[in-house]
Amino acid sequence: MMDSAQEQRRFLVSLIFLNDSETEGELEISKQRDHHDLALQVCRDPADVSLSVEDGDGVCVFKFLISRETECCRVGSQSFLITTSCMSVLLRFSTRPEFQTFHSLLKSHLDSSRGMSAFDQRTDNSSALQYFQFYGCLSQQQNMLQDYLRTATYQKAILLNDVDFRDKVVLDVGCGTGILSFFAIQAGAKKVYAVEASSVAKYAEVLVRSNGMSDKIVVLAGKIEEVSCPEKVDVIISEPIGYMLLNERMLESYLHSKNWLKPKGMMFPTFSDIHLAPFTDEQLYLEHHARSSFWLQTCFYGVNLSGLHPAAVDEFFRQPVVDTFEMQILMARSVKYSINFLEAKEEDLHRMEIPFVFKLLQSGLIHGLAFWFDVAFVGSRMTVWLSTAPHEPLSHWYQVRCLLQTPLFAKMGQTLSGQVLLIANKRQSYDIHITAVVDESGFKSGNTLDLKNPFFRYA
């Protein structure tokens, strides 16, 4: 019998996707994205509700997490509307009783989650424990501080825009040992509130005292979603960045901190660009396949392991590859997906679609998509960029590559189109769904990857 804390229900629904008309600003129905006779599965846990819609073949056509912050409402007697950052989705239930059961289920759960912080709602306890233990170690703090590109760029962005910090109140989100707080004081800030949820907060306190800054830097131990800042702030600073920008989901905490930002306040960093481009790398692809060859053994201490080989291949290919590479392997110019931190909402990061169309600059096998990111610090005097592009100096974020299950052959001048769908999960990371097609030949490929479990290939 299933525990009530993780209750599952299935309903028969149809989906209608709604978009704003780009030409007239009116609501229009995207007929290409209508789906009928689908199975809606509702999964409950203590923090939110997961909605997953599958077609008759078991293919997921829509997945979303609903929390108390999600824009959603009842429509009529048997429909439900969910709005994301880029579209709205209407769920129409097959019968009124089924809708009433769904609506009651959703309402009772969201009511029961009141009082939980936004962080606790989106995060498994086990993931949070591991995360804060990791960042509570001085060795990990040292690893980040010694990243010259990271630390020097932050100091440059703050000090060259000292006019934005002079005599201002600053909030440092996820301060670690407090290095950004010290930079803000160097730029002339009158007060900094440094928020840190891991045990490293006590070390930040030590540095504040030993540097004679107790009257200027106040360390607040706790999550930004749970602490109370004594006053509104003029500037928010933070280093909320993970692999592929999004891993660890700290960007949502950064966006949450805007609750303490004064109108027309500033954020450092201000916006980011995620870049992606197709790449060719036969060695990486074969190497990845070879990792599963262990499971081909038919007499391992007298045991035949080969039955697990297909599962091992699937598992390894679900791992994004964290390493660096030469620009020459990229087969097209990158496309980018931008996030403006001053404008974005936390729920905007729960589900992101990145469509792409690449015109290939060389012929060959496309083995996957490469990802990197840039972040911009937009100050009154100048904009400073931190880039993790493969042609820039290497940082501890490296780059990330996602392999396709099956390589695609394409010729120079042909186009590769498709999309990357990023769906946030409760392990403080994302599921990455890639679909790609060579338009001229119709050859298709794709993959689903787990950003929480990358393969670290660098030496």
N, C-alpha and C positions, 0 to 999 in steps of 0.2 A: 504494500500500500504506500502511495507516495506521500511524503511529508507535506503538510499544508504550507510550509515555508517555501516549498518549491513545487507548487501545483501547476499542472499542465492541462490545457484544454484545447480542443480543436474545433474550428467552425468553418462552415462553407461560406465563402465570400466572393465578391467580384471587386476589382480595383479600377479606379479612374484617376489618372494623373492630371493635375490641373497646373497650368502655367499662366503667367502674365503675357499677354500679347506684346511683342516687342515693338510693333508698329503703332498700335492704338491704345496700349496700356489697359486693355480690357482682359477679363478672364477668359481663357480658352481651354478647351479640352484637347489634350494631346491624344488623338485617336490611335496613333501608332503604339501607344503605351497603355491601351485598355486591356485588361485581363479579366476573364470570366471563369467561373467554376474552379476557384482556387481553394486551397486548404490553409487556413490561418491557425497557426499554433501559438498559444499564449503560454509563456513560461514566467512564473513568479519566483522571486527570491526576496530577501529582506530589503533590498534597496530600490529596485525598479522593476519594470515589466518589459520583457523582450517579446516583440511581435515578429514572427517569421512567416512569410507567405510563400507557398510552394505550388507549382503547377502539377498536373497529373503525372509527370515524369519524375517528380521529386526535385526539380530544379528551383532553387530559391530565386524569386523575382522581386522580393522586397523584404528588408529586414530593418528593424528600428528598435531603439530602446526608449521607453517612455518613463519619464520621471515627473515630479511635481512642476519642474520648470518647462516641460515640453508644451508647445502650443498645440492644443487639441480640444475638440468639442464634439458633442452629439449633434447630428443633423437629422431632423425629422424623427421618424419612429424606428428606423432600423439601419441608420448609416452613422459613420464616425469619421471625422476629418482630422488629419494629422498634417501639420505644416512644418517643413524643414526650412533651411536657409534658402533653398533654391526652388522649391516647389511645394505643392500640397497634394496629399493623397487621400482620396475618399474610399473608405472601406464600406461596401454595401453588403449587409448580411442577408442570407437567403430567407430567413424568417424573423419575425418580430421577437418571439421568445428567445431565439439564439442571441439576438442583439442585446436583449435585456440581461441575459446571463453574462455576456461579455462585459457590458457596461457596469454591472454590479461587481463583477470580479475586479475590474480595473479600479473602480472607485474605492472599494474596500481596501485594496492594497495600497493605493496612493495615500489614503487617509492614515493607514497604519504606519506609513513611512515618515509622517510628520515628526519633526524634532530631530531627524537625522540630518547631518550636514551634507552639503552637495558632494563633498569628497567621499564620505561614507556611502552615499547612495550609489556612486559610480564605481566603487572599488571593493574587491574581495578583501576580507580581513587578512588572509594569508599573504596576498600580494603586497598589501600595505606594510605588513610587518617586515617582510623581506626587504622592501624598498627603503624603509627608514633605518633598518639595521645597516644596510649597505652604505647609505650616505652618512651614517653616524661614525664611520671609520675615518680617522685622519689620513690614512693611506689613500683613500679615494678622493678626499678633499685635495690632497697633495697632487694627485694625478691631474685634476682639473686646473689647479693653480699653476702647474708647470706647463700647461698648454699655452705657449706664448701667443699664438694667434688669438685664442679666446681672451686671455687676461689683458693683453696689451691693447686689443681692439676696444674692449670695454672701457679701459682707462682713457684711451684716446677719445672715444665718443663723448665721455663725460667731461673731461678736462677741456677739450676744444669747444664745448658748448657750456662753459662755466656760467654764462649769463643765465642759463635756464635753471641753475642750481643755487646761485648765490642768494642767501637769506631765505631759502625755500624749505618747506617741510617735505621730506622724501620717505617713501615706503619701499623697502627692499624685501621682495617676496622670495622665500627660499634662500635665505642669505648665506647658508653654509657657515664658513668661518668669518664672514662679514666683509670680504674684500671689496665688494661693490659699495657697501656702506662707507668704508674708508675713502674710496674714490669720491663719493658724493661730498664728504666733508672736505676733501682736498679741493673740490670745486667751489666751496663756500657755503654749502648747505648749513642751515642753522639747527636742524634736527632731523635725525633719521630713525625711523622705526624699522628694526630688522626682525623679520618674522622667519622662524625656522622650526619645523616640526620634528626633526630628528634630534638625537641626543647630542649632536655636534653643537647645538645651541649653547651648551655650557662652555664649549671652547671659544665660541664667539664672545661670550661674556668675559672670558679670561683676556682675550686680545683687546677688547674694548677698555678694560681696566688698565692693562699693562701699557696701553698706548695713550692713557690719560684722556679718554674720550667719553667717560661715563656721563658727562653733562650734555653730550651731543648725540650719542647713539644709544638707543633703548632697544634691548633685545627682548622680543616677545616670543616665548616658547609656545609653539602650537601650530596648527594648520591655519592657513589664511582664511579658510572657510569657517573657522571656529573662534579665532581670536577676535578681540574687540580693539580696534585701533583708537587711541585716545582722541584723534582729531582727523579731519579731512586733510588730504595731502595734495601738494602741487605736482609732484612727479613720482611715478612708479618705476623702479628699476628691478630687473630680474634676469636671471639666466635660466629660462624654463625649457631648455632645448635638449632633446634626445636624438637618438639615431633617426635619420630621415625626418628630422625636425620634430616629429609627432610622438615618438616612443616615450613612454612614461606618463603621458597625458598631463604633464605639468602646465602645459599651455592653458588648460582650462582653469587651473588655480590662478594663473596670471590674469586671465580675463575676469575671474571672480573678484580679484582685488580692486577692480574698477569701482566697486561699491564704496570705496574710500577715496576715490579721486574727485577732486574739485572740478566743476564745469570748466572746460577748456584746459584741463590739466594735460600733462605730457607723459608719454610712456617710452622707456628705453629698454628694449628695442620697440620700434614703432610698427613695422610690418615685416612680412617675410614672403619669400618666393620659393616654392618647391619646384625644382627642375627635374624633368625626366626625358630620356632619350633612348632609342633602341641601340643595342650594342651587339657586336659579334665577338665571341671568345670560345673557340672550340676547346681549348685546353681546360678552361673552367668547367665547361659542360661535361667533358669526359671525366674530369677529376671528381665532379660531384657524383656522377654515376658510379665511379670506382669506389667511392666511400661505402657503398652498399654491398660490395663484392664479398665481404665477410659472411654475409647471409646466404651465399651460394654454396657454402660447404655442405657436403652430403654425409660427412663422417667426422663431426666435431665431438671428440671424446665419445664416439659411437652414436652420435645423434645427428639426424638429417635436419639442417637448419633452413634448407632452401624454400620451405613453405612460407617463410617470413620475408623472403627477398622482395616481393612486390610491395609489401607494407613498408619496408625499410626505404625503398626508392621513393615512395610517396612522402614519407616523413622527411627525408633529406631535402627533397625538392620544395617542401613547405618552408624551408629555412632561407630567409634573405641572407645574402652574402655581404658581410661588412669587410671591406678592404679598399684599396685604391687601384687605379688603373691609368693607362695612357689614353689621351684624348683620341688617338688614332682609331680606337676600337668603336667609337661612336659612329653610327651610320646615318645620322640626321641631326639637324639643329634641334636643340631642346625646346620643349614647350614648358610653360610655367603655370603654377596655380598659386595665386596670391591670397594672403590672409592679412587684413588690416586689424591690428590688435585694438586700435581705438574704436573700431566699429563692430567688430565681431562679437557674437554672444557665445557663451559656453556651449549651448546646444548646436551651434553651427559646426562644431568639431566632432559631433557624434557620428555623422555620416557625410562623407565628402565624395563627390563624383568628379573625376578629372578626365574629360574626353580628350582624345588626341588624334591628330592627323599628321603623320610625318612623311615628307617627301625625301626618299632615300638618296643619299649622296654617293653611295657605292653599292655594288652588287655583292651578294653573299648570304650566309645564313644568319638570321636574326635569332640570337640565343636568349634574349630577354630585354628588360628595361633597366637602365641605370638611373639612380636618384641622387640628388644632392640639393642643398638649400643655401640661400642667402638671407641674411637678416639686415635690416636697415635701422639705424639710429638717426631719426630726423630731428635735428636741433635747430635752434634759431640762427646759429651761425653757419652750420654745415651739416651735411648728411654723411655719416660714416657707415661703411658696409663691412660686414663679416661674411665672408664667402667660404663655403666648403667645396667649391667646384674643383674638379680634378686637375685643372691647370693652376690652381692657387696653392700656396704652402699648406702642408698637411696639418690637420687638426685631429683631436682625439675622437671626433665624430666620423672621420674618414668619409667614404661614400657607401652607398648601399646598392646592391644589384639583385634583381629578382628574375630568376630564370623562368622561361616558359617550359611547360612539360615537354613540348615537341618544338624544335627549332623550325623557323619558317624561312624558305628561300625567297629572295626578292631581288629584282634587278634595279640598277641605278635609274632614278626617275619615277619608279613606281611609288605607290603610297601605302603606308601601313596605318590603319585606323583602328580605333577601339576605345576602351576606357579603363581607368583604374578606379575601383570602388574601395574606399577606406571606411571600415565600420569599426567604431570603438568597441572594446570589450572591457570586462571588469577586472582584467589582469593588468590594467594601466597601459594598454597597448592597443594595437589595431589588427584586424584581419584584412589582408590585402587581396582583392579579387581583380585579376587582370584578364581581359579579353582582347584579342588582337586578330586582325584579318588583313591579308594582302589584297587590296581591292581589285587589282587586275586579274589575279589568279583565283581568288575566292578561298585560298588556303587559310585555315583558322587555327589558332592555338590559344592557350591561356594557362592560368595557374591560380591557386589560392595559397597564400602564404601567411605565416604567423610572425608578425614583427616582434613579438615578445621573445621569440626563440631563434635569434639569428645565428649564423655560422661565422665565427670570427676567423677570417682567412689571413689577416695580416701577420707578418712575422713578429 
